[in-house]
Amino acid sequence: MINYYTLLFINPEESSLGNGVKGDYNEKIEKYIRCCLTLSESLRVKGLQGLTIITNDSKKIISVANNNFIQSSKVHCVEIPFKTKVPSNIAFSSAHHKLDVFKYFSTLPQSEYSVLLDSDVLCINDEPFVLKKLGEKVKGKSNVAQELPAFIYNISDQQIQAFTAERVCHDKDLLITKAFNEKSFASSALWAGGEYISGSASFYKTLYSACLKLLPTYFENAKTLFHNGDEMIVSCAIEYLLQKKKIAVFDAGLFGIVGRYYDSSTNHVQHIWKYFSKNFLVHLPMDKDFLASYKVSGDVLPDLEKYLQANKTFINATVRSDKQLQSLTKSYYSVRRFIKKITGHGNAPVEY
């Protein structure tokens, strides 16, 4: 069967928690917990079984749920051993414990197919065809899941536009050559977004082993890398496994499984919202406040689009690095909105 999980590692000593979230640690972690609960309910609305929260403190999660009048029966937590030693002051410290989650997934029965999501993800459409087919194959069969393909979310284009292919390849090559004793390694700049990864127990066993080999080298060089976090480790591991071990990994983005949408200006050219609205899942890194406060009562897509339009993200999500383009884009759509208003079509969504 297909099971949906998220990681919520609670560590009050962490200094970097809160990408897009304000407040002290307790306020931030409560928002993350409420995001998890919103994600779970959005999955249930689409007929899925909801979300399992992998954590080191299930009591904290249950307490927040109770304070928000959410039935404990709807909150499914699993506490696992967390053995990975991660400095609290490194960026995205808690996210590094995804390695412990990979190890946990590797111990599950081969009849299970595990999907790991970030907490600030929302289910906005029905499960896509490819996942439905996977679910049909694993249902009631003991070993078939290990033969199923693994998926990551490939956001290489975003990283290359933001940091250049040269920088991405340089840092990845550095880690891979040292960690795996490769004399040389030619990275393709492949970058796996951390919001989605799925596969069988055998896939996660292979992935965990590769990540574990990378970890010491990664920590030794962390201060010089363009990015700190699980995405750096997983991206290096996936590319090494693709090139050297010939494992099969597919891009979840191409299959309409997930998309990452920034409710802000970006360092890369971002698709219009209509592109993201067709996905099964959408990752909203800058909208944790909305996700934490949103009460799921039915189809979430109309409510989400109303929120995004109110925030004018259809206008503002342009290229941050090009201020002139951003200014011209805003001016253009200001005129367009005025024309729509005087012609009686001002309520239409603004897209570009």
C-alpha positions in Angstrom: 0.0 0.0 0.0 1.0 3.6 -0.4 1.6 5.5 2.8 2.1 9.3 3.2 4.6 10.6 5.8 6.2 13.8 7.0 9.0 14.4 9.3 8.7 16.8 12.3 11.8 16.7 14.5 11.3 18.9 17.5 14.5 20.6 18.8 14.2 23.9 20.8 17.9 24.4 20.3 17.6 24.7 16.6 18.4 28.2 15.4 17.3 28.1 11.7 13.7 26.8 12.0 11.2 28.9 10.3 11.6 29.4 6.5 8.7 31.9 6.0 7.6 31.7 9.7 7.9 34.3 12.4 7.9 34.0 16.2 9.9 32.2 18.9 10.6 28.5 18.6 7.5 27.3 20.3 5.3 29.5 18.0 7.1 28.3 15.0 6.9 24.6 15.8 3.2 24.9 16.6 2.7 26.3 13.1 4.6 23.4 11.6 2.4 21.0 13.5 -0.8 22.7 12.3 0.6 22.5 8.8 1.0 18.8 9.2 -2.6 18.5 10.4 -3.8 20.6 7.4 -1.9 18.4 5.0 -3.3 15.3 6.6 -6.9 16.5 6.2 -6.3 17.6 2.6 -5.3 14.0 1.8 -8.3 12.6 3.6 -10.6 14.9 1.6 -9.3 13.2 -1.5 -10.1 9.7 -0.1 -6.6 8.9 1.1 -5.8 7.6 4.6 -4.1 10.8 5.8 -0.6 11.6 7.0 1.7 9.8 9.4 3.9 12.2 11.3 7.4 10.8 12.1 8.7 12.6 15.2 10.7 12.5 18.4 7.9 14.1 20.4 4.4 12.8 19.7 3.0 14.2 23.0 3.8 17.7 21.7 2.0 17.1 18.5 -1.1 15.6 20.2 -1.2 18.5 22.6 -1.3 21.1 19.8 -3.9 19.1 18.0 -6.1 19.0 21.1 -5.7 22.7 21.6 -6.9 23.2 18.0 -10.0 21.0 18.7 -8.7 18.2 16.4 -9.6 14.7 17.4 -6.6 12.7 18.5 -7.9 9.8 16.4 -7.1 11.9 13.3 -3.5 12.4 14.4 -1.2 9.5 13.6 2.4 9.8 14.9 5.3 7.4 14.9 8.4 7.9 17.1 11.6 6.4 15.6 15.2 6.4 16.8 17.1 9.4 15.6 20.8 8.6 15.5 22.1 11.2 13.0 24.2 13.8 14.9 23.4 17.2 13.4 24.7 20.6 14.6 21.8 22.8 15.8 23.3 25.9 14.2 23.4 24.5 10.6 20.7 25.6 8.2 17.7 23.4 8.1 19.1 21.4 11.0 16.0 19.2 11.6 15.6 18.3 7.9 18.9 16.4 8.1 17.1 13.8 10.2 15.4 12.6 7.0 18.3 10.2 6.9 16.9 8.5 10.0 13.5 8.4 8.2 15.1 6.7 5.2 16.5 4.1 7.5 13.1 3.6 9.1 11.5 3.2 5.7 14.1 0.6 4.7 12.9 -1.6 7.6 9.2 -1.6 6.5 7.6 -4.6 4.7 8.3 -4.8 1.0 4.5 -4.6 0.5 4.6 -0.9 1.5 5.5 2.1 -0.7 6.4 5.2 1.3 6.0 8.8 0.3 7.8 11.4 2.3 6.5 15.0 2.1 7.4 18.3 3.7 4.9 19.6 6.2 4.1 22.7 4.1 2.6 20.7 1.3 -1.1 20.7 0.4 -3.1 18.1 -1.5 -5.2 20.0 -4.0 -6.3 17.3 -6.6 -7.0 13.7 -6.8 -4.2 11.2 -6.7 -2.6 11.1 -10.2 -2.9 8.1 -12.5 0.7 7.0 -11.9 0.3 6.7 -8.1 -3.1 5.0 -8.4 -1.5 2.4 -10.6 1.3 1.9 -8.0 -1.3 1.5 -5.3 -3.2 -1.1 -7.3 0.1 -3.1 -7.8 1.1 -3.1 -4.2 -2.4 -3.8 -2.7 -2.5 -7.2 -1.1 0.8 -8.3 -2.6 3.8 -9.0 -0.4 6.8 -8.2 -2.5 5.7 -6.2 -5.5 6.5 -2.8 -4.0 10.2 -3.4 -4.2 9.9 -3.6 -8.0 8.1 -0.2 -8.3 9.9 2.9 -9.4 11.1 5.6 -7.0 10.3 9.2 -7.5 12.0 12.5 -6.6 11.1 16.0 -7.5 13.7 17.4 -9.9 14.1 21.2 -9.4 17.5 21.4 -11.2 16.3 24.3 -13.3 15.5 26.4 -10.2 18.9 25.8 -8.7 20.8 26.4 -11.9 19.1 29.7 -12.5 19.6 30.8 -8.9 23.2 29.6 -8.3 24.6 28.7 -11.8 25.3 25.2 -13.1 29.0 25.7 -12.4 28.5 26.3 -8.7 26.0 23.4 -8.3 28.3 21.0 -10.1 31.4 22.1 -8.3 29.9 21.6 -4.8 28.3 18.3 -5.8 31.5 16.9 -7.4 33.5 17.9 -4.4 31.3 15.9 -2.0 30.8 12.9 -4.3 34.5 12.5 -5.2 35.6 12.7 -1.6 32.8 10.6 -0.1 32.9 7.8 -2.6 36.7 7.9 -3.4 36.0 8.7 -7.0 39.0 10.1 -8.9 36.6 12.3 -10.9 32.9 12.8 -11.2 31.0 14.8 -13.7 27.8 16.0 -12.1 24.8 16.9 -14.3 23.7 19.5 -11.7 20.6 17.3 -10.9 18.9 18.7 -7.8 16.2 16.9 -5.8 13.7 19.1 -4.1 13.2 18.0 -0.5 9.4 18.2 -0.4 8.8 14.9 -2.2 10.5 11.5 -2.3 8.9 8.0 -2.7 9.9 4.4 -3.0 10.1 1.0 -1.6 12.0 -0.3 1.4 14.8 -1.6 -0.9 15.1 1.8 -2.6 15.4 3.6 0.8 18.0 1.1 2.0 20.2 1.9 -1.0 19.5 5.7 -0.6 20.3 5.7 3.1 23.6 3.8 2.6 24.7 6.4 0.0 23.6 9.4 2.2 25.4 7.9 5.2 28.7 7.8 3.2 28.2 11.4 2.2 27.4 12.8 5.6 31.0 13.2 7.1 32.3 14.9 4.0 29.2 17.1 3.9 29.6 18.3 7.5 33.4 18.9 6.9 32.6 21.2 3.9 29.3 22.6 5.0 30.5 26.2 5.4 31.8 26.4 1.9 28.8 24.9 0.1 26.1 27.0 -1.6 23.4 25.1 0.2 23.1 23.3 3.5 20.3 20.8 4.1 19.0 17.4 3.2 18.6 18.5 -0.4 22.4 18.7 -0.8 22.9 15.2 0.6 20.0 13.6 -1.2 20.9 15.2 -4.5 24.4 14.0 -4.4 23.3 10.5 -3.3 20.7 10.2 -6.1 23.1 11.4 -8.8 25.8 9.0 -7.6 23.3 6.1 -7.6 22.0 7.0 -11.0 25.4 7.2 -12.6 27.3 4.4 -10.8 24.6 2.0 -9.6 22.1 2.5 -12.5 19.1 2.7 -10.2 15.8 3.9 -11.7 14.4 7.2 -10.3 11.8 9.3 -12.0 10.8 12.9 -11.7 7.6 13.4 -9.7 7.1 16.9 -11.2 6.8 15.5 -14.8 4.0 13.1 -13.7 1.9 15.8 -12.1 2.6 14.6 -8.6 4.0 17.7 -7.1 5.1 21.3 -7.8 6.9 23.9 -5.7 5.2 27.3 -5.8 6.7 30.4 -4.2 4.2 33.0 -3.0 6.9 35.6 -3.5 9.4 36.8 -6.1 12.0 34.2 -7.0 15.5 33.8 -8.3 14.2 31.6 -11.1 11.5 32.0 -13.8 8.4 30.5 -12.2 5.5 28.9 -14.1 2.2 30.6 -13.9 -0.1 29.3 -11.1 -2.3 27.4 -13.6 0.7 25.0 -14.1 0.8 24.2 -10.4 -2.9 24.0 -9.9 -3.1 20.8 -12.0 -0.8 18.9 -9.7 -1.8 16.4 -7.0 0.3 18.2 -4.4 1.7 21.7 -4.2 4.6 22.8 -1.9 4.1 26.3 -0.5 7.3 27.2 1.3 6.2 30.8 2.0 2.7 30.1 3.1 3.0 28.3 6.4 0.9 30.9 8.2 -2.0 30.2 5.7 -1.5 26.4 6.0 -1.4 26.5 9.8 -4.6 28.5 10.1 -6.6 26.9 7.3 -9.5 24.6 8.3 -10.1 21.9 5.7 -13.8 21.3 5.1 -13.9 20.2 1.5 -12.1 20.8 -1.8 -9.1 23.1 -0.8 -8.2 24.3 -4.3 -10.8 27.2 -4.6 -9.9 28.5 -1.1 -6.2 28.4 -1.9 -6.6 30.2 -5.1 -8.7 32.9 -3.4 -5.9 33.4 -0.9 -3.2 33.5 -3.6 -5.1 36.1 -5.6 -5.7 38.2 -2.6 -2.0 38.2 -2.0 -1.4 39.3 -5.6 1.0 36.5 -6.2 0.0 36.2 -9.8 1.8 39.6 -10.2 4.6 39.4 -7.7 6.0 35.9 -8.5 8.4 37.2 -11.1 12.2 37.1 -11.2 13.7 38.8 -8.1 17.1 39.2 -9.7 15.7 41.4 -12.5 14.2 44.4 -10.7 13.4 46.2 -14.0 11.5 43.2 -15.3 9.6 43.0 -12.0 8.7 46.7 -12.1 7.5 46.5 -15.7 5.5 43.4 -15.0 3.7 45.1 -12.1 3.0 48.2 -14.2 1.7 46.1 -17.1 -0.8 44.2 -14.9 -1.9 47.4 -13.1 -3.0 48.7 -16.5 -4.5 45.4 -17.3 -6.5 45.3 -14.1 -7.7 48.9 -14.8 -8.9 48.0 -18.3 -10.6 44.9 -17.0 -12.4 46.9 -14.3 -13.8 49.6 -16.7 -14.8 46.9 -19.2 -16.6 44.9 -16.5 -14.2 42.0 -16.4 -12.2 43.0 -13.3 -13.0 39.8 -11.3 -11.1 37.5 -13.6 -7.8 36.1 -12.1 -4.7 37.9 -13.2 -2.3 35.5 -14.9 0.9 35.8 -16.9 
